[in-house]
Amino acid sequence: MNEQHPRVDGPDLAIAFLAAFNDIEAHLRAKLSARRSDGFRWMVRLAEKKHLISANQAAALDAFAELRNAISHGPYDNLRPIADPRPDTVATIVQIRDLLLHPPIALERLPHQNVRSLQLGDPIRDALSIIRTTEISQFPVYGDAGYVALLTTNTIARWVAADLQDNSRLDAGTVGEVLDYAESSDTAVFMSRTATAQEVIDTMTGPALPWSVIVTEHGKADQKPLRIISGRDMRALIELVDLK
């Protein structure tokens, strides 16, 4: 008597799920230099800590670990696993797999930006002219020893308010003089041109809460700024890594 096999219409969801899961597990093990004895959930926690995955992705992978066990090790009925993933579950794990194997690079996915930098001795009217005629609102400032600070429109506004209160008019000063009105939150961190969208998101929402990220070739302060990533870019970055 011939053995009857169930007919499968369309892609086998369980196979697609396991293929994506195995790709993710192998990728994390390689990226984290994990041992064969290191569990999947341990790797997920470490990957989240190292900014390889987001908190939402980590939570999803935790849940998928249970499903993987049910599919791989659970009882079978007529050659079919007792648990079968839903199409939307397969779509989500495939999306996570693709984000891990091919993470979007922030600089490559954000619109081009013409970064304008200033010197400490430049007149502040140079910055005001740029602000008036463009959408640029932040300037990396450099001195003889390299990068000094980030000049923002917030800092300029505080200088304007103080100067008008003292003099009833604006005394045009230098960029360096206006930087005296910067607050501790008007900071920037440097990241390399290969920084992923997830790495930038984690940096800008981390404990330091920098005002902006200045992207340079290798993330060094003495290199030419390629782009300034600010809060207005966060929505676009989050959309790149958000689970659909």
Residue pairs with C-beta under 8 A, 6 or more apart in sequence:
4 78
5 79
6 78
6 79
6 80
13 84
13 85
13 86
13 87
13 90
14 71
14 81
14 84
14 85
16 90
16 94
17 64
17 67
17 68
17 71
17 85
17 89
17 90
17 93
18 68
18 71
18 72
20 90
20 93
20 94
20 96
20 97
21 64
21 68
21 93
23 97
23 101
24 61
24 93
24 96
24 97
24 100
25 40
25 43
27 97
27 100
27 101
28 34
28 40
28 43
28 44
28 47
28 52
28 100
29 36
29 38
29 43
31 47
31 52
32 38
32 43
32 46
32 47
32 50
34 42
34 43
34 46
40 61
40 65
41 62
41 65
44 53
44 58
44 61
44 62
44 65
45 58
47 53
47 58
48 54
48 55
48 57
48 58
51 196
51 198
51 199
51 202
51 203
52 100
52 198
53 61
53 96
53 99
53 100
53 198
54 198
54 201
54 202
54 241
56 242
56 243
57 96
57 99
57 241
57 243
60 92
60 93
60 96
60 243
61 93
61 96
64 89
64 93
67 83
67 85
67 89
70 81
70 82
70 83
71 81
71 83
71 84
71 85
72 81
74 81
74 82
74 83
75 82
76 82
85 93
91 244
92 243
92 244
95 243
95 244
96 243
99 198
99 241
103 196
103 197
103 198
104 196
104 197
104 240
104 241
105 193
105 194
105 195
105 196
105 197
106 195
106 196
106 197
106 199
106 200
106 215
106 229
106 237
107 193
107 194
107 195
107 215
107 226
107 227
109 197
109 236
109 237
109 240
110 227
110 229
110 233
110 236
110 237
112 227
113 227
113 228
114 134
114 136
115 140
115 225
115 226
115 227
115 228
116 130
116 134
116 136
116 139
117 139
117 140
117 141
117 142
117 225
118 126
118 127
118 139
118 140
118 141
118 142
118 151
118 175
119 141
119 142
119 143
119 175
120 141
120 142
120 143
120 148
120 174
120 175
120 176
120 179
121 174
121 175
121 176
122 174
122 175
123 172
123 173
123 174
123 175
124 156
124 159
124 172
124 173
124 174
124 175
124 177
124 178
125 172
126 175
127 139
127 151
127 156
127 175
127 178
128 156
130 136
130 139
131 137
131 153
131 156
137 152
137 153
137 230
138 150
138 151
138 152
138 153
138 188
138 211
138 212
138 228
138 230
139 150
139 151
139 152
139 175
140 147
140 150
140 151
140 188
140 214
140 225
140 228
141 147
141 148
141 149
141 150
141 151
141 175
141 176
141 179
142 148
143 176
146 221
146 222
147 221
147 222
148 176
148 179
149 179
149 182
149 186
149 187
150 182
150 186
150 187
150 188
150 211
150 212
150 214
151 175
151 178
151 179
151 182
152 182
152 186
152 211
154 183
154 186
155 178
155 179
155 181
155 182
155 183
155 186
156 178
156 181
158 181
158 182
158 183
159 173
159 177
159 178
159 180
159 181
160 170
162 181
163 169
163 170
163 171
164 170
185 209
185 211
186 211
187 208
187 210
187 211
188 210
188 211
188 212
188 213
188 214
188 228
189 203
189 208
189 210
189 213
189 214
190 213
190 214
190 215
190 216
190 219
190 220
190 221
191 199
191 200
191 203
191 213
191 214
191 215
191 216
191 219
192 215
192 216
192 217
192 218
192 219
193 215
193 216
193 217
193 218
193 226
195 203
195 213
195 215
195 219
197 237
197 240
197 241
198 241
200 213
200 229
200 237
201 234
201 237
201 238
201 241
203 210
203 213
204 210
204 213
204 229
204 231
204 234
211 230
212 228
212 229
212 230
212 231
213 228
213 229
213 230
214 221
214 225
214 227
214 228
214 229
215 225
215 226
215 227
215 228
215 229
216 223
216 224
216 225
216 226
217 223
217 224
217 226
229 237
